[in-house]
């Protein structure tokens, strides 16, 4: 997906460990595409960046997707995965989405036995953190 998103103005880098997680490949592609699309939509300049960090965390793998966009208000972080939720800044531009994408992503991850959360990145940007169980 990297070449496709490069043409859309998103540079992708990664730090990955070897992983054998219990995931549906098509569902995982949908998850990543949704998060990458959001990074493209909400980038602040012509060129944005997204950094993947995959780590081995005991019984789970953790995938952090960290962009360099504007971030999200702290009070909105927990609501990002709610159905139809859109932060007030994005509501001003209906072309930026319906508030369904991250809610769907959260449900898919939940069905795979994982969790998802968001936090603001330092110095700016958004970090979406996905934890998925290891394959037995």
VEXBA-79401 format. One record per residue: residue number from 1; x, y, z of N, C-alpha, C in turn. Coordinates in nm, 3 decimals. Each point is the difference from the previous one (the first is absolute). Example, Ala and Ser with C-alpha at 12.3 -4.5 7.8 and 13.67 -1.06 7.14 Angstrom:
2
@num=1, n_X=1.319, n_Y=-0.569, n_Z=0.780, ca_X=-0.089, ca_Y=0.119, ca_Z=0.000, c_X=0.090, c_Y=0.120, c_Z=0.000
@num=2, n_X=-0.035, n_Y=0.105, n_Z=-0.072, ca_X=0.082, ca_Y=0.119, ca_Z=0.006, c_X=-0.077, c_Y=0.109, c_Z=0.073
% end
This chain:
136
@num=1, n_X=0.082, n_Y=-0.121, n_Z=0.000, ca_X=-0.082, ca_Y=0.121, ca_Z=0.000, c_X=0.086, c_Y=0.127, c_Z=0.000
@num=2, n_X=0.128, n_Y=-0.016, n_Z=0.031, ca_X=0.087, ca_Y=0.116, ca_Z=0.011, c_X=0.005, c_Y=0.085, c_Z=-0.128
@num=3, n_X=0.018, n_Y=-0.058, n_Z=-0.118, ca_X=0.004, ca_Y=0.085, ca_Z=-0.121, c_X=-0.130, c_Y=0.077, c_Z=-0.022
@num=4, n_X=-0.113, n_Y=-0.064, n_Z=0.025, ca_X=-0.130, ca_Y=0.066, ca_Z=-0.017, c_X=-0.012, c_Y=0.122, c_Z=0.092
@num=5, n_X=0.040, n_Y=-0.014, n_Z=0.125, ca_X=-0.014, ca_Y=0.111, ca_Z=0.094, c_X=0.108, c_Y=0.106, c_Z=-0.021
@num=6, n_X=0.116, n_Y=-0.039, n_Z=-0.052, ca_X=0.102, ca_Y=0.100, ca_Z=-0.035, c_X=-0.054, c_Y=0.097, c_Z=-0.104
@num=7, n_X=-0.075, n_Y=-0.050, n_Z=-0.098, ca_X=-0.056, ca_Y=0.087, ca_Z=-0.104, c_X=-0.108, c_Y=0.092, c_Z=0.056
@num=8, n_X=-0.055, n_Y=-0.037, n_Z=0.117, ca_X=-0.103, ca_Y=0.082, ca_Z=0.064, c_X=0.061, c_Y=0.098, c_Z=0.102
@num=9, n_X=0.133, n_Y=0.003, n_Z=0.010, ca_X=0.065, ca_Y=0.094, ca_Z=0.089, c_X=0.028, c_Y=-0.053, c_Z=0.139
@num=10, n_X=0.012, n_Y=-0.132, n_Z=0.015, ca_X=0.028, ca_Y=-0.058, ca_Z=0.130, c_X=0.124, c_Y=-0.088, c_Z=-0.009
@num=11, n_X=0.102, n_Y=0.037, n_Z=0.072, ca_X=0.123, ca_Y=-0.077, ca_Z=0.008, c_X=-0.014, c_Y=-0.102, c_Z=0.114
@num=12, n_X=0.031, n_Y=-0.126, n_Z=-0.028, ca_X=-0.017, ca_Y=-0.106, ca_Z=0.099, c_X=0.136, c_Y=-0.059, c_Z=0.034
@num=13, n_X=0.026, n_Y=-0.012, n_Z=0.132, ca_X=0.120, ca_Y=-0.066, ca_Z=0.049, c_X=-0.042, c_Y=-0.106, c_Z=0.102
@num=14, n_X=0.090, n_Y=-0.093, n_Z=0.029, ca_X=-0.038, ca_Y=-0.108, ca_Z=0.090, c_X=0.119, c_Y=-0.055, c_Z=0.077
@num=15, n_X=-0.031, n_Y=-0.042, n_Z=0.123, ca_X=0.090, ca_Y=-0.078, ca_Z=0.085, c_X=-0.081, c_Y=-0.124, c_Z=0.039
@num=16, n_X=0.035, n_Y=-0.115, n_Z=-0.054, ca_X=-0.082, ca_Y=-0.119, ca_Z=0.017, c_X=0.078, c_Y=-0.115, c_Z=0.060
@num=17, n_X=-0.062, n_Y=-0.070, n_Z=0.093, ca_X=0.057, ca_Y=-0.124, ca_Z=0.050, c_X=-0.067, c_Y=-0.114, c_Z=-0.078
@num=18, n_X=0.055, n_Y=-0.120, n_Z=0.008, ca_X=-0.066, ca_Y=-0.115, ca_Z=-0.061, c_X=-0.124, c_Y=-0.031, c_Z=0.083
@num=19, n_X=-0.113, n_Y=-0.023, n_Z=-0.068, ca_X=-0.125, ca_Y=-0.021, ca_Z=0.072, c_X=-0.083, c_Y=-0.109, c_Z=-0.064
@num=20, n_X=-0.069, n_Y=-0.073, n_Z=0.085, ca_X=-0.095, ca_Y=-0.104, ca_Z=-0.043, c_X=-0.127, c_Y=0.020, c_Z=0.082
@num=21, n_X=-0.080, n_Y=0.097, n_Z=-0.042, ca_X=-0.122, ca_Y=0.033, ca_Z=0.072, c_X=-0.120, c_Y=-0.070, c_Z=-0.064
@num=22, n_X=-0.106, n_Y=-0.015, n_Z=0.081, ca_X=-0.124, ca_Y=-0.057, ca_Z=-0.048, c_X=-0.082, c_Y=0.111, c_Z=-0.064
@num=23, n_X=0.015, n_Y=0.016, n_Z=-0.133, ca_X=-0.075, ca_Y=0.106, ca_Z=-0.068, c_X=-0.057, c_Y=-0.051, c_Z=-0.132
@num=24, n_X=-0.107, n_Y=0.061, n_Z=-0.039, ca_X=-0.057, ca_Y=-0.019, ca_Z=-0.133, c_X=0.071, c_Y=0.100, c_Z=-0.090
@num=25, n_X=0.071, n_Y=-0.049, n_Z=-0.101, ca_X=0.081, ca_Y=0.088, ca_Z=-0.086, c_X=-0.083, c_Y=0.108, c_Z=-0.069
@num=26, n_X=-0.117, n_Y=-0.036, n_Z=-0.051, ca_X=-0.085, ca_Y=0.099, ca_Z=-0.067, c_X=-0.049, c_Y=0.105, c_Z=0.099
@num=27, n_X=-0.035, n_Y=-0.045, n_Z=0.120, ca_X=-0.045, ca_Y=0.095, ca_Z=0.102, c_X=0.115, c_Y=0.091, c_Z=0.042
@num=28, n_X=0.119, n_Y=-0.056, n_Z=0.011, ca_X=0.116, ca_Y=0.081, ca_Z=0.039, c_X=0.030, c_Y=0.106, c_Z=-0.106
@num=29, n_X=-0.014, n_Y=-0.038, n_Z=-0.126, ca_X=0.020, ca_Y=0.097, ca_Z=-0.108, c_X=-0.102, c_Y=0.113, c_Z=0.011
@num=30, n_X=-0.125, n_Y=-0.034, n_Z=0.032, ca_X=-0.105, ca_Y=0.101, ca_Z=0.015, c_X=0.032, c_Y=0.094, c_Z=0.116
@num=31, n_X=0.049, n_Y=-0.056, n_Z=0.111, ca_X=0.038, ca_Y=0.080, ca_Z=0.116, c_X=0.110, c_Y=0.099, c_Z=-0.037
@num=32, n_X=0.106, n_Y=-0.052, n_Z=-0.061, ca_X=0.114, ca_Y=0.086, ca_Z=-0.034, c_X=-0.038, c_Y=0.104, c_Z=-0.104
@num=33, n_X=-0.079, n_Y=-0.038, n_Z=-0.098, ca_X=-0.043, ca_Y=0.094, ca_Z=-0.103, c_X=-0.080, c_Y=0.115, c_Z=0.062
@num=34, n_X=-0.089, n_Y=-0.033, n_Z=0.093, ca_X=-0.080, ca_Y=0.104, ca_Z=0.064, c_X=0.088, c_Y=0.098, c_Z=0.076
@num=35, n_X=0.096, n_Y=-0.051, n_Z=0.076, ca_X=0.087, ca_Y=0.088, ca_Z=0.079, c_X=0.090, c_Y=0.082, c_Z=-0.092
@num=36, n_X=0.052, n_Y=-0.063, n_Z=-0.105, ca_X=0.083, ca_Y=0.074, ca_Z=-0.097, c_X=-0.082, c_Y=0.108, c_Z=-0.070
@num=37, n_X=-0.122, n_Y=-0.033, n_Z=-0.039, ca_X=-0.089, ca_Y=0.100, ca_Z=-0.064, c_X=-0.021, c_Y=0.119, c_Z=0.093
@num=38, n_X=-0.021, n_Y=-0.026, n_Z=0.130, ca_X=-0.019, ca_Y=0.109, ca_Z=0.095, c_X=0.126, c_Y=0.086, c_Z=0.010
@num=39, n_X=0.116, n_Y=-0.063, n_Z=-0.003, ca_X=0.125, ca_Y=0.077, ca_Z=0.006, c_X=0.015, c_Y=0.090, c_Z=-0.122
@num=40, n_X=-0.043, n_Y=-0.050, n_Z=-0.116, ca_X=0.003, ca_Y=0.083, ca_Z=-0.122, c_X=-0.098, c_Y=0.116, c_Z=0.015
@num=41, n_X=-0.124, n_Y=-0.029, n_Z=0.042, ca_X=-0.104, ca_Y=0.102, ca_Z=0.010, c_X=0.035, c_Y=0.112, c_Z=0.097
@num=42, n_X=0.062, n_Y=-0.036, n_Z=0.111, ca_X=0.022, ca_Y=0.097, ca_Z=0.107, c_X=0.143, c_Y=0.053, c_Z=0.008
@num=43, n_X=0.083, n_Y=-0.029, n_Z=-0.100, ca_X=0.136, ca_Y=0.055, ca_Z=0.003, c_X=-0.008, c_Y=0.151, c_Z=-0.010
@num=44, n_X=0.099, n_Y=0.066, n_Z=0.052, ca_X=-0.004, ca_Y=0.147, ca_Z=0.005, c_X=0.075, c_Y=0.064, c_Z=-0.116
@num=45, n_X=0.086, n_Y=-0.072, n_Z=-0.067, ca_X=0.073, ca_Y=0.055, ca_Z=-0.114, c_X=-0.023, c_Y=-0.083, c_Z=-0.124
@num=46, n_X=0.073, n_Y=0.031, n_Z=-0.105, ca_X=-0.012, ca_Y=-0.079, ca_Z=-0.124, c_X=0.051, c_Y=-0.141, c_Z=0.021
@num=47, n_X=0.100, n_Y=-0.016, n_Z=0.085, ca_X=0.060, ca_Y=-0.131, ca_Z=0.027, c_X=-0.014, c_Y=-0.031, c_Z=0.148
@num=48, n_X=-0.061, n_Y=-0.112, n_Z=0.031, ca_X=-0.010, ca_Y=-0.046, ca_Z=0.138, c_X=0.081, c_Y=-0.126, c_Z=0.017
@num=49, n_X=0.011, n_Y=-0.046, n_Z=0.124, ca_X=0.073, ca_Y=-0.125, ca_Z=0.024, c_X=-0.075, c_Y=-0.086, c_Z=0.101
@num=50, n_X=0.020, n_Y=-0.130, n_Z=-0.015, ca_X=-0.056, ca_Y=-0.098, ca_Z=0.092, c_X=0.108, c_Y=-0.101, c_Z=0.028
@num=51, n_X=0.022, n_Y=-0.028, n_Z=0.127, ca_X=0.104, ca_Y=-0.093, ca_Z=0.042, c_X=-0.066, c_Y=-0.119, c_Z=0.069
@num=52, n_X=0.028, n_Y=-0.122, n_Z=-0.047, ca_X=-0.048, ca_Y=-0.124, ca_Z=0.060, c_X=0.105, c_Y=-0.050, c_Z=0.098
@num=53, n_X=-0.041, n_Y=-0.040, n_Z=0.119, ca_X=0.091, ca_Y=-0.065, ca_Z=0.095, c_X=-0.071, c_Y=-0.125, c_Z=0.051
@num=54, n_X=0.055, n_Y=-0.117, n_Z=-0.035, ca_X=-0.056, ca_Y=-0.128, ca_Z=0.045, c_X=0.093, c_Y=-0.060, c_Z=0.103
@num=55, n_X=-0.053, n_Y=-0.025, n_Z=0.120, ca_X=0.081, ca_Y=-0.056, ca_Z=0.109, c_X=-0.067, c_Y=-0.124, c_Z=0.058
@num=56, n_X=0.081, n_Y=-0.085, n_Z=0.058, ca_X=-0.042, ca_Y=-0.122, ca_Z=0.067, c_X=-0.022, c_Y=0.034, c_Z=0.147
@num=57, n_X=-0.124, n_Y=-0.012, n_Z=0.046, ca_X=-0.036, ca_Y=0.038, ca_Z=0.137, c_X=-0.063, c_Y=-0.120, c_Z=0.071
@num=58, n_X=0.081, n_Y=-0.088, n_Z=0.058, ca_X=-0.048, ca_Y=-0.118, ca_Z=0.074, c_X=-0.095, c_Y=-0.085, c_Z=-0.085
@num=59, n_X=-0.130, n_Y=0.000, n_Z=0.033, ca_X=-0.097, ca_Y=-0.084, ca_Z=-0.069, c_X=-0.060, c_Y=0.066, c_Z=-0.125
@num=60, n_X=0.039, n_Y=0.123, n_Z=-0.025, ca_X=-0.059, ca_Y=0.077, ca_Z=-0.109, c_X=0.110, c_Y=0.064, c_Z=-0.085
@num=61, n_X=-0.039, n_Y=0.040, n_Z=-0.120, ca_X=0.084, ca_Y=0.089, ca_Z=-0.081, c_X=-0.063, c_Y=0.137, c_Z=0.007
@num=62, n_X=0.083, n_Y=0.101, n_Z=0.003, ca_X=-0.051, ca_Y=0.137, ca_Z=-0.001, c_X=0.047, c_Y=0.070, c_Z=-0.126
@num=63, n_X=-0.097, n_Y=0.056, n_Z=-0.072, ca_X=0.029, ca_Y=0.076, ca_Z=-0.120, c_X=-0.042, c_Y=0.144, c_Z=0.025
@num=64, n_X=0.098, n_Y=0.089, n_Z=-0.001, ca_X=-0.028, ca_Y=0.143, ca_Z=0.015, c_X=0.014, c_Y=0.065, c_Z=-0.136
@num=65, n_X=-0.098, n_Y=0.077, n_Z=-0.040, ca_X=0.002, ca_Y=0.075, ca_Z=-0.125, c_X=0.000, c_Y=0.147, c_Z=0.038
@num=66, n_X=0.111, n_Y=0.066, n_Z=-0.023, ca_X=0.021, ca_Y=0.135, ca_Z=0.051, c_X=0.013, c_Y=0.096, c_Z=-0.118
@num=67, n_X=-0.094, n_Y=0.096, n_Z=-0.009, ca_X=0.009, ca_Y=0.097, ca_Z=-0.109, c_X=0.047, c_Y=0.135, c_Z=0.052
@num=68, n_X=0.022, n_Y=0.092, n_Z=-0.091, ca_X=0.049, ca_Y=0.133, ca_Z=0.038, c_X=-0.105, c_Y=0.107, c_Z=-0.026
@num=69, n_X=-0.126, n_Y=-0.039, n_Z=0.006, ca_X=-0.109, ca_Y=0.094, ca_Z=-0.022, c_X=-0.024, c_Y=0.088, c_Z=0.121
@num=70, n_X=-0.118, n_Y=0.060, n_Z=0.007, ca_X=-0.029, ca_Y=0.095, ca_Z=0.107, c_X=-0.033, c_Y=-0.064, c_Z=0.134
@num=71, n_X=-0.021, n_Y=-0.131, n_Z=0.004, ca_X=-0.043, ca_Y=-0.063, ca_Z=0.125, c_X=-0.148, c_Y=0.024, c_Z=0.023
@num=72, n_X=-0.044, n_Y=-0.032, n_Z=0.121, ca_X=-0.141, ca_Y=0.007, ca_Z=0.035, c_X=-0.010, c_Y=0.060, c_Z=0.140
@num=73, n_X=-0.105, n_Y=0.072, n_Z=0.026, ca_X=-0.020, ca_Y=0.052, ca_Z=0.135, c_X=-0.004, c_Y=-0.116, c_Z=0.098
@num=74, n_X=0.062, n_Y=0.017, n_Z=0.115, ca_X=0.010, ca_Y=-0.106, ca_Z=0.099, c_X=-0.136, c_Y=-0.058, c_Z=0.036
@num=75, n_X=-0.101, n_Y=0.085, n_Z=0.015, ca_X=-0.134, ca_Y=-0.047, ca_Z=0.037, c_X=-0.064, c_Y=-0.085, c_Z=-0.110
@num=76, n_X=0.051, n_Y=0.009, n_Z=-0.123, ca_X=-0.056, ca_Y=-0.075, ca_Z=-0.112, c_X=0.066, c_Y=-0.136, c_Z=-0.021
@num=77, n_X=0.116, n_Y=-0.024, n_Z=0.059, ca_X=0.075, ca_Y=-0.123, ca_Z=-0.027, c_X=-0.081, c_Y=-0.126, c_Z=0.024
@num=78, n_X=-0.068, n_Y=-0.011, n_Z=0.112, ca_X=-0.076, ca_Y=-0.121, ca_Z=0.033, c_X=-0.122, c_Y=-0.018, c_Z=-0.090
@num=79, n_X=-0.048, n_Y=0.108, n_Z=-0.061, ca_X=-0.121, ca_Y=-0.005, ca_Z=-0.082, c_X=0.029, c_Y=-0.031, c_Z=-0.147
@num=80, n_X=0.126, n_Y=0.003, n_Z=-0.041, ca_X=0.034, ca_Y=-0.017, ca_Z=-0.142, c_X=-0.055, c_Y=-0.129, c_Z=-0.059
@num=81, n_X=-0.018, n_Y=-0.102, n_Z=0.082, ca_X=-0.043, ca_Y=-0.130, ca_Z=-0.050, c_X=-0.151, c_Y=-0.023, c_Z=0.018
@num=82, n_X=-0.071, n_Y=0.105, n_Z=0.042, ca_X=-0.146, ca_Y=-0.008, ca_Z=0.013, c_X=-0.065, c_Y=0.019, c_Z=-0.136
@num=83, n_X=-0.110, n_Y=-0.069, n_Z=-0.022, ca_X=-0.075, ca_Y=0.010, ca_Z=-0.125, c_X=-0.045, c_Y=0.144, c_Z=-0.025
@num=84, n_X=0.028, n_Y=0.051, n_Z=-0.119, ca_X=-0.038, ca_Y=0.133, ca_Z=-0.049, c_X=0.069, c_Y=0.116, c_Z=0.072
@num=85, n_X=0.098, n_Y=-0.028, n_Z=0.085, ca_X=0.068, ca_Y=0.110, ca_Z=0.069, c_X=0.098, c_Y=0.066, c_Z=-0.095
@num=86, n_X=-0.003, n_Y=0.132, n_Z=-0.003, ca_X=0.096, ca_Y=0.080, ca_Z=-0.076, c_X=0.039, c_Y=0.117, c_Z=0.088
@num=87, n_X=0.129, n_Y=0.021, n_Z=0.015, ca_X=0.045, ca_Y=0.113, ca_Z=0.081, c_X=-0.052, c_Y=0.129, c_Z=-0.062
@num=88, n_X=-0.029, n_Y=0.099, n_Z=0.082, ca_X=-0.063, ca_Y=0.124, ca_Z=-0.048, c_X=0.072, c_Y=0.063, c_Z=-0.117
@num=89, n_X=0.134, n_Y=-0.002, n_Z=-0.002, ca_X=0.073, ca_Y=0.058, ca_Z=-0.113, c_X=-0.032, c_Y=-0.072, c_Z=-0.131
@num=90, n_X=-0.014, n_Y=-0.132, n_Z=0.002, ca_X=-0.027, ca_Y=-0.074, ca_Z=-0.123, c_X=-0.146, c_Y=0.014, c_Z=-0.042
@num=91, n_X=-0.088, n_Y=0.032, n_Z=0.093, ca_X=-0.142, ca_Y=0.017, ca_Z=-0.034, c_X=-0.021, c_Y=0.119, c_Z=-0.092
@num=92, n_X=0.090, n_Y=0.093, n_Z=0.002, ca_X=-0.014, ca_Y=0.117, ca_Z=-0.085, c_X=0.021, c_Y=-0.034, c_Z=-0.147
@num=93, n_X=0.060, n_Y=-0.113, n_Z=-0.029, ca_X=0.026, ca_Y=-0.041, ca_Z=-0.138, c_X=-0.059, c_Y=-0.139, c_Z=-0.023
@num=94, n_X=-0.121, n_Y=-0.008, n_Z=-0.056, ca_X=-0.064, ca_Y=-0.131, ca_Z=-0.019, c_X=0.075, c_Y=-0.091, c_Z=-0.096
@num=95, n_X=0.093, n_Y=0.052, n_Z=-0.082, ca_X=0.077, ca_Y=-0.084, ca_Z=-0.091, c_X=0.100, c_Y=-0.086, c_Z=0.078
@num=96, n_X=0.023, n_Y=0.030, n_Z=0.124, ca_X=0.102, ca_Y=-0.071, ca_Z=0.077, c_X=-0.050, c_Y=-0.128, c_Z=0.065
@num=97, n_X=-0.124, n_Y=-0.037, n_Z=-0.017, ca_X=-0.043, ca_Y=-0.129, ca_Z=0.052, c_X=-0.134, c_Y=0.004, c_Z=0.070
@num=98, n_X=-0.047, n_Y=-0.121, n_Z=0.033, ca_X=-0.132, ca_Y=-0.016, ca_Z=0.059, c_X=0.004, c_Y=-0.037, c_Z=0.148
@num=99, n_X=0.117, n_Y=-0.033, n_Z=0.052, ca_X=0.008, ca_Y=-0.045, ca_Z=0.138, c_X=-0.023, c_Y=-0.149, c_Z=0.013
@num=100, n_X=0.007, n_Y=-0.073, n_Z=-0.110, ca_X=-0.019, ca_Y=-0.146, ca_Z=0.004, c_X=0.131, c_Y=-0.078, c_Z=-0.001
@num=101, n_X=0.102, n_Y=0.052, n_Z=-0.067, ca_X=0.122, ca_Y=-0.076, ca_Z=-0.025, c_X=0.067, c_Y=-0.057, c_Z=0.124
@num=102, n_X=0.028, n_Y=0.084, n_Z=0.099, ca_X=0.070, ca_Y=-0.050, ca_Z=0.119, c_X=-0.090, c_Y=-0.087, c_Z=0.087
@num=103, n_X=-0.131, n_Y=0.023, n_Z=-0.005, ca_X=-0.093, ca_Y=-0.087, ca_Z=0.073, c_X=0.002, c_Y=-0.141, c_Z=-0.060
@num=104, n_X=0.003, n_Y=-0.008, n_Z=-0.131, ca_X=0.009, ca_Y=-0.130, ca_Z=-0.068, c_X=0.133, c_Y=-0.067, c_Z=0.032
@num=105, n_X=0.108, n_Y=0.077, n_Z=-0.004, ca_X=0.133, ca_Y=-0.051, ca_Z=0.033, c_X=-0.001, c_Y=-0.059, c_Z=0.141
@num=106, n_X=-0.058, n_Y=0.071, n_Z=0.096, ca_X=-0.003, ca_Y=-0.048, ca_Z=0.138, c_X=-0.076, c_Y=-0.130, c_Z=0.013
@num=107, n_X=-0.112, n_Y=-0.013, n_Z=-0.072, ca_X=-0.079, ca_Y=-0.124, ca_Z=0.006, c_X=0.078, c_Y=-0.118, c_Z=-0.060
@num=108, n_X=0.069, n_Y=0.024, n_Z=-0.110, ca_X=0.080, ca_Y=-0.106, ca_Z=-0.063, c_X=0.109, c_Y=-0.047, c_Z=0.095
@num=109, n_X=0.068, n_Y=0.094, n_Z=0.061, ca_X=0.109, ca_Y=-0.035, ca_Z=0.093, c_X=-0.055, c_Y=-0.075, c_Z=0.121
@num=110, n_X=-0.113, n_Y=0.044, n_Z=0.050, ca_X=-0.064, ca_Y=-0.068, ca_Z=0.113, c_X=-0.033, c_Y=-0.145, c_Z=-0.036
@num=111, n_X=-0.051, n_Y=-0.022, n_Z=-0.122, ca_X=-0.033, ca_Y=-0.137, ca_Z=-0.044, c_X=0.124, c_Y=-0.088, c_Z=-0.012
@num=112, n_X=0.115, n_Y=0.061, n_Z=-0.025, ca_X=0.126, ca_Y=-0.075, ca_Z=-0.008, c_X=0.063, c_Y=-0.020, c_Z=0.137
@num=113, n_X=-0.069, n_Y=0.046, n_Z=0.106, ca_X=0.051, ca_Y=-0.018, ca_Z=0.136, c_X=0.097, c_Y=0.108, c_Z=0.043
@num=114, n_X=0.001, n_Y=0.112, n_Z=-0.072, ca_X=0.094, ca_Y=0.107, ca_Z=0.031, c_X=-0.066, c_Y=0.124, c_Z=0.057
@num=115, n_X=0.082, n_Y=0.102, n_Z=0.017, ca_X=-0.047, ca_Y=0.129, ca_Z=0.050, c_X=0.059, c_Y=0.112, c_Z=-0.085
@num=116, n_X=-0.063, n_Y=0.116, n_Z=0.006, ca_X=0.049, ca_Y=0.118, ca_Z=-0.071, c_X=-0.022, c_Y=0.121, c_Z=0.088
@num=117, n_X=0.093, n_Y=0.093, n_Z=-0.005, ca_X=-0.014, ca_Y=0.127, ca_Z=0.071, c_X=0.079, c_Y=0.105, c_Z=-0.076
@num=118, n_X=-0.022, n_Y=0.125, n_Z=0.035, ca_X=0.072, ca_Y=0.110, ca_Z=-0.065, c_X=0.056, c_Y=0.091, c_Z=0.107
@num=119, n_X=0.113, n_Y=0.061, n_Z=-0.032, ca_X=0.058, ca_Y=0.102, ca_Z=0.087, c_X=0.072, c_Y=0.101, c_Z=-0.088
@num=120, n_X=0.015, n_Y=0.119, n_Z=0.051, ca_X=0.072, ca_Y=0.101, ca_Z=-0.075, c_X=0.149, c_Y=-0.032, c_Z=0.004
@num=121, n_X=0.065, n_Y=0.020, n_Z=-0.114, ca_X=0.143, ca_Y=-0.026, ca_Z=-0.012, c_X=0.077, c_Y=0.126, c_Z=0.037
@num=122, n_X=0.125, n_Y=-0.018, n_Z=0.035, ca_X=0.085, ca_Y=0.113, ca_Z=0.037, c_X=0.099, c_Y=0.028, c_Z=-0.111
@num=123, n_X=0.013, n_Y=0.117, n_Z=-0.054, ca_X=-0.055, ca_Y=0.128, ca_Z=0.045, c_X=-0.139, c_Y=0.028, c_Z=-0.054
@num=124, n_X=-0.042, n_Y=-0.069, n_Z=-0.107, ca_X=-0.136, ca_Y=0.015, ca_Z=-0.053, c_X=-0.031, c_Y=-0.123, c_Z=-0.082
@num=125, n_X=-0.126, n_Y=-0.018, n_Z=-0.029, ca_X=-0.042, ca_Y=-0.116, ca_Z=-0.077, c_X=-0.086, c_Y=-0.091, c_Z=0.085
@num=126, n_X=-0.040, n_Y=-0.110, n_Z=-0.061, ca_X=-0.085, ca_Y=-0.097, ca_Z=0.067, c_X=0.065, c_Y=-0.137, c_Z=-0.008
@num=127, n_X=-0.007, n_Y=-0.072, n_Z=0.109, ca_X=0.051, ca_Y=-0.136, ca_Z=0.007, c_X=-0.119, c_Y=-0.093, c_Z=0.024
@num=128, n_X=-0.022, n_Y=-0.093, n_Z=-0.093, ca_X=-0.105, ca_Y=-0.101, ca_Z=0.014, c_X=0.072, c_Y=-0.128, c_Z=0.039
@num=129, n_X=-0.039, n_Y=-0.058, n_Z=0.113, ca_X=0.070, ca_Y=-0.116, ca_Z=0.055, c_X=-0.092, c_Y=-0.120, c_Z=0.000
@num=130, n_X=0.042, n_Y=-0.101, n_Z=-0.074, ca_X=-0.077, ca_Y=-0.124, ca_Z=-0.016, c_X=0.076, c_Y=-0.112, c_Z=0.069
@num=131, n_X=-0.071, n_Y=-0.078, n_Z=0.081, ca_X=0.061, ca_Y=-0.118, ca_Z=0.063, c_X=-0.078, c_Y=-0.123, c_Z=-0.049
@num=132, n_X=0.076, n_Y=-0.099, n_Z=-0.051, ca_X=-0.061, ca_Y=-0.121, ca_Z=-0.054, c_X=0.065, c_Y=-0.123, c_Z=0.061
@num=133, n_X=-0.081, n_Y=-0.105, n_Z=0.024, ca_X=0.056, ca_Y=-0.120, ca_Z=0.062, c_X=0.096, c_Y=-0.074, c_Z=-0.093
@num=134, n_X=0.096, n_Y=-0.066, n_Z=0.063, ca_X=0.094, ca_Y=-0.081, ca_Z=-0.075, c_X=-0.069, c_Y=-0.128, c_Z=-0.045
@num=135, n_X=0.050, n_Y=-0.055, n_Z=-0.110, ca_X=-0.050, ca_Y=-0.127, ca_Z=-0.050, c_X=0.050, c_Y=-0.110, c_Z=0.093
@num=136, n_X=-0.088, n_Y=-0.093, n_Z=0.036, ca_X=0.039, ca_Y=-0.112, ca_Z=0.088, c_X=0.075, c_Y=-0.107, c_Z=-0.074
% end
